[in-house]
Amino acid sequence: MSLDGRISTRAGDSRISSQDDLVRVHALRARMDAILVGSGTVLADDPCLTTRLVDGPSPLRVVVDGRARTPPGARVLDDGAPTVIYVSRKAPSGRVAALQEKCDVVVLGEEHVDLAAMLDDLDARGVRTAMLEGGGGLNAAMFAAGLVDKVHITVAPFVIGGKDSVPLVGGDGVTSVDDAPHLELENVEVIGAEVLLRYRVQRCD
Ligand SMILES: NC(=O)c1ccc[n+]([C@@H]2O[C@H](COP(=O)([O-])OP(=O)(O)OC[C@H]3O[C@@H](n4cnc5c(N)ncnc54)[C@H](OP(=O)(O)O)[C@@H]3O)[C@@H](O)[C@H]2O)c1
């Protein structure tokens, strides 16, 4: 994210990370069983979500896509790695059928994808480690559902600003700081012009 917590400009420019940080992220992906993104990220960036910048396996690609808006030609559906798309019962059947020709599609939840049930389904597929890579809407929903264990953030030396840029965590936000997920700082690393922050999410229970 930028210093002011943005992950994309209002015009959709999300090239926040340096090349060195992208390589680090690809190496981290290679150690994961799955990578998760929301449909907004697929529509905005058309990412491959593979480990093409490093040697190592590409994990399962997961798209959280309530309304099945992922285009059948999206790069996340190429043969670079297996993909599963989670949709809700709101997804139009025609779009679901088109995606089923390309990958595994799982229906979970009424209005939105049931995120806890999604992680249970991934667990049943053998997924033990999953890395959420955004965007802001899905980040917010995963925090709100209490499903985030660790946060690794690279702060890039930019200030993007603007009310229409994309925040790291979207949604409605909390009204009281008491209700905010609290993080325990594990590690700070300065890498060139960027700062990598590693946190553990504190549990209230
Ligand atoms: N700089 C970076 O590292 C980085 C990384 C990733 C993304 N980005 C940027 O982030 C932006 C995309 O963020 P975004 O917030 O628009 O989209 P997003 O978080 O990628 O996806 C949001 C979508 O997820 C779907 N969803 C499914 N189940 C959900 C649930 N239970 N709760 C919440 N959402 C659910 C919703 O679609 P339905 O309503 O259809 O369910 C929602 O519209 C892009 O501009 C991208 O460039 C930047």
The ligand as an ORCA input file, in Angstrom:
! r2SCAN-3c Opt
* xyz 0 1
  N      -1.842     -2.796     -4.670
  C      -2.213     -4.040     -4.382
  O      -1.434     -4.811     -3.827
  C      -3.600     -4.511     -4.742
  C      -3.932     -5.858     -4.525
  C      -5.226     -6.252     -4.856
  C      -6.143     -5.357     -5.353
  N      -5.788     -4.082     -5.553
  C      -6.765     -3.105     -6.072
  O      -7.966     -3.214     -5.344
  C      -9.062     -2.850     -6.206
  C     -10.147     -3.872     -6.069
  O     -10.676     -3.789     -4.790
  P     -12.243     -3.880     -4.577
  O     -12.499     -3.560     -3.166
  O     -12.906     -3.076     -5.636
  O     -12.566     -5.383     -4.968
  P     -12.220     -6.790     -4.280
  O     -12.046     -6.653     -2.816
  O     -11.133     -7.442     -5.068
  O     -13.527     -7.609     -4.577
  C     -14.725     -7.172     -3.991
  C     -15.825     -8.096     -4.404
  O     -15.708     -9.336     -3.727
  C     -16.967     -9.953     -3.784
  N     -17.359    -10.694     -2.613
  C     -17.770    -11.976     -2.607
  N     -18.093    -12.383     -1.406
  C     -17.906    -11.341     -0.592
  C     -18.087    -11.187      0.795
  N     -18.514    -12.175      1.587
  N     -17.853     -9.992      1.289
  C     -17.379     -8.995      0.505
  N     -17.181     -9.097     -0.825
  C     -17.445    -10.282     -1.354
  C     -17.975     -8.824     -3.975
  O     -18.611     -9.093     -5.204
  P     -20.151     -9.544     -5.171
  O     -20.902     -8.349     -4.705
  O     -20.405     -9.945     -6.550
  O     -20.223    -10.664     -4.167
  C     -17.176     -7.564     -4.053
  O     -17.652     -6.668     -5.029
  C      -8.511     -2.742     -7.586
  O      -8.381     -1.377     -7.926
  C      -7.159     -3.388     -7.502
  O      -6.244     -2.801     -8.397
  C      -4.537     -3.631     -5.261
*
